[in-house]
Amino acid sequence: MLVISATFRRMDEISVEEALNADGVYVIWRGKNKVRPADIGQGKLLDRIAKKQLKKPHSEVSVLIAVMKDSSPGINKENAELVQALLLEVARQINRWPTEAKKNGALKKVDEWLETCHTIGVNVRGYDPLLYPARPPLRKTKKIHAYFAKDSGEMFSLQIAHDWNRRH
């Protein structure tokens, strides 16, 4: 089982030194839309957020960031891709798909990892990335689990279980 921790903090709570050249996941909220994020992405945090903001420089923006803190930059990038893909899938399931997202995350990458580790768990702490950042931080960890399960035709299909409900 692969377990990834993602602690989401508001951008103003993170130092430039911590975010500089760091791989991670970001959630951008624009304007007065408090129901759906504008985007959920991953990569070198400051670089990706700056590029996204340059596309709409006059919009009010709030950003949540989860810095991946493994010892290896390659692992941090992989973990960020997995967290982004799974968060996007949860967002789709609970009707919070980002308003500016053009494609799904790398669910193919999730499939590849599951072939070797069988289960991926993501522990989400800090702020809820699928709720507007003005809300208080989470009181307890939210979890996402990805695994393969047999369907009725004896084929294996990707299953994603999570702690978000559809009533938010």
Residue pairs with C-beta under 8 A, 6 or more apart in sequence:
1 117
1 118
1 119
1 120
1 121
2 82
2 113
2 117
2 119
2 120
2 121
3 120
3 121
3 122
3 123
4 68
4 79
4 82
4 83
4 120
4 121
4 122
4 123
5 122
5 123
5 125
6 25
6 66
6 68
6 83
6 122
6 123
6 124
6 125
6 129
7 66
7 67
7 124
7 125
7 126
8 25
8 27
8 64
8 65
8 66
8 124
8 125
8 126
8 127
8 128
8 129
9 64
9 65
9 66
9 126
9 127
10 62
10 63
10 64
10 65
10 127
10 133
11 19
11 49
11 62
11 63
11 64
11 65
14 65
14 67
16 46
18 67
19 45
19 46
19 65
19 67
20 46
21 44
21 46
22 44
22 45
22 46
22 67
22 68
22 76
23 42
23 43
23 44
23 45
23 67
23 68
23 73
23 76
23 77
23 79
23 80
24 42
24 45
24 65
24 66
24 67
24 68
24 76
24 80
25 40
25 41
25 42
25 65
25 66
25 68
25 80
25 83
25 84
25 87
25 129
26 39
26 40
26 41
26 42
26 45
26 48
26 49
26 63
26 64
26 65
26 66
27 37
27 39
27 40
27 63
27 64
27 65
27 87
27 129
27 130
28 37
28 38
28 39
28 40
28 41
28 49
28 52
28 53
28 61
28 62
28 63
28 98
28 100
29 37
29 38
29 61
29 62
29 63
29 64
29 132
29 133
30 38
30 56
30 59
30 60
30 61
30 99
30 100
31 59
31 60
32 60
33 99
34 132
34 134
35 96
35 132
36 91
36 96
36 97
36 98
36 99
37 91
37 96
37 98
37 99
37 129
37 130
38 61
38 98
38 99
38 100
39 52
39 98
39 99
39 100
39 101
40 84
40 87
40 88
40 91
40 98
40 101
40 105
40 129
41 48
41 52
41 84
42 48
42 77
42 80
42 81
42 83
42 84
42 105
43 77
43 80
45 65
45 67
49 63
49 65
53 61
62 132
62 133
62 134
63 133
64 126
64 127
64 129
64 133
66 83
66 126
66 129
68 75
68 76
68 77
68 79
68 80
68 83
69 76
70 76
70 79
78 109
78 113
81 105
81 106
81 109
82 106
82 109
82 110
82 113
82 120
82 122
83 122
84 105
84 106
85 104
85 105
85 106
85 107
85 109
85 110
86 105
86 110
86 120
86 122
86 144
86 146
86 160
87 105
87 122
87 129
87 130
87 144
88 97
88 98
88 101
88 104
88 105
89 104
89 105
89 107
89 160
90 130
90 144
90 160
90 162
90 164
91 97
91 98
91 130
92 104
93 160
93 162
93 164
93 166
94 130
94 164
94 165
94 166
94 168
95 166
96 130
96 168
107 158
110 120
110 146
110 158
111 158
113 120
114 120
114 146
114 147
114 148
114 158
118 147
118 148
119 145
119 146
119 147
120 144
120 145
120 146
120 147
121 143
121 144
121 145
121 146
122 143
122 144
122 145
123 141
123 142
123 143
124 138
124 141
124 142
124 143
124 144
125 138
125 141
126 137
126 138
127 133
127 135
127 137
127 138
128 135
128 138
128 142
130 164
130 168
131 168
142 162
142 163
142 164
143 162
143 163
144 160
144 161
144 162
144 163
145 160
145 161
145 162
146 158
146 159
146 160
147 158
147 159
147 161
148 156
148 157
148 158
148 159
149 156
149 157
149 159
150 156
150 157
151 157
